[in-house]
Amino acid sequence: MKSFRCSLLLFALLSGQAYGQVAGAPLAPKDSAADMSLSELEAAAAHLKDAGIATKRMLEGGIFSVNVRHIKGAETALQHGRISEIWVIREGSGIVATGGELIDQEAGSSPGEYRGSGIRGGHERLIKAGDVVFVPPGVPHGIKQTDSIVYLNIRFELRDED
């Protein structure tokens, strides 16, 4: 599983072509690999828990980003128009809902981005440490029924076909 996680991270690092900077997030290098140690990921998760915030961006690469997320309690249901996500669950557990439709859908901050109060008609299942979840663009998704869950969130923006 460790090599699979490393492969996911390597794929994320090598797949970007445009490199934009997000405040506080290191810019992905263009000419070398970037590493994140387990202790760095654990420190980020501890910071999120202590500060009561949900996301810390660890690496920014323009069309991709690597984030650590901590969800405590229910998460609002989301849908991204141009973003795929890979989640690697590090600790805790919860119920993930994917598919179906957003309840009380509202427009988000970017075109094609939506949020809702929940998901109707989606597929629900338990996720726990060690599990991997892939969410393609346009698929409603969210985590609920969790006391606490920490996951590595790798996000890729959909590229236009050549």
N, C-alpha and C positions, 0 to 999 in steps of 0.2 A: 504494500500500500504506500510505503514511503516513496518508492521510486515512481509510482503513479502520480503522487502529489508533486514531486519534483518535475515530472514530465509536463504536468498541467502548467506549472509556473513557467517552465522554460518555453512552452508553446505560447503562453501569454506574452512573454518578453520578446519573442522573436516575431510575433505577428503584427506588430504596430508599424505603420509607415509614417504617420504624422505624430508629432510630439508636442503636446500642449502642456502647460504647467498649471497645476492646481495649487493654490496657496497651502503651504505646509507639507506637500507631498514631494518626495524626491522625483526628479525627472529621470525617466528610464534612459539608460545610456544607449547610444547608437552603435558603439564600437566595442562593447564588452558585455559580459554577463553581469547580472546583479543578483546578489544573494540576500536572503532574509533568514536569519537563524531562528531556531525554535524559541530561543530566549527573547528575541525581538518581538516575535508574534505573541508570546505569552505576556510580555510587558505591555504591548498595545492592548490586549484583551483586558488586563488588569486596570489600565488607565481608563478604558471605556466604562468598566464596571464602577470604578471609584468616582468618575466624573458624571455618571448617569447619561452618557451620550451613546449613540448607536453605532457610529461608523468612524473609523480612522483609515484614511487613505495612506497606503504604504508605498505605492509606486504609481506614477502617472505617466502614461505613454500616448496621450492623444486619443487614439481610437480604442485604447484599453486602459484598465486600471486594476490594481490589486489592492483590496481593502480587507480589514478585519472588522467584523460586525458583532455586536452584542445586542441581543433582543431579550428584554425582560417583560414578560406579560405578552399581550397580543400585539401583533404588527398590523398596520393598515395594509389592505390588499393593494397590490400595484400591478401595472401593466406598462411595459416599455415598447415603444414602436420600433426602435432601431437597435436595441441592446439585447445581447445574449448574456446570460450569467451562468457561471459554474460555482457552486457552493461546495466547499469541503468542510464538513461539520467537525469541529475540533473538540467541543465539550458540550454537555447538556443534551437536551432532547426537546422535541415539540412535534406538533402536527403541521405538516406542510400541505397546503392546498394549491393545486395547479389546474389550469384550464377553466372551463365554465365561463361565467361572466361576472364582472364586478357589480356589487350591490352599491347603490347610491354613487354611481360613477361621477367623478369630477375631473376636469382637465388638470394636468400637472404643470410643471414649470417649463416644459419643452414640448414642441409639437409631437404628437403621438404618445405622450406620457399621460397616464391616468392613475388615479387612486380611488379607492372605495372603502366602504365600511366592512366588507367581507366578500366572499366568493360564493356564488350560487351555482350548483351543478358541476363543480370541479371534482377532481380526484384527490382524496385525502389519504395521507399515510403518515406513519410515525417515522421521524428521522432522528438519528442519534450520532454520537461521536463515531467517526470513521466512514459515515455515509457521504456520498457525492450526489448532488442534484444538478441537472442541467435544465435551464429555462430558456427556450428560444424567444426571439422577438415576438411581441404580440400576444403572449400567453399570460393571462392573469396568474398571480402567484402571491403567496403570503404564508407567514408562520403564525400559528395560534396555539393555545393551550401549552404554553411553555413557562416554566418558572425562570429559566435562564438558558440561553443557547448562544454559543460563540462559533462563528464560522468564517473561513477564508472566502471572500467573495471576489471572483475574477470576472470582470465585465468587459465585453467586446462590443464595439459599435459595428453594426451591419455596414459593410462596404458596398458601394454601387458596383454593379458588374461592369467590366471593361467593355 
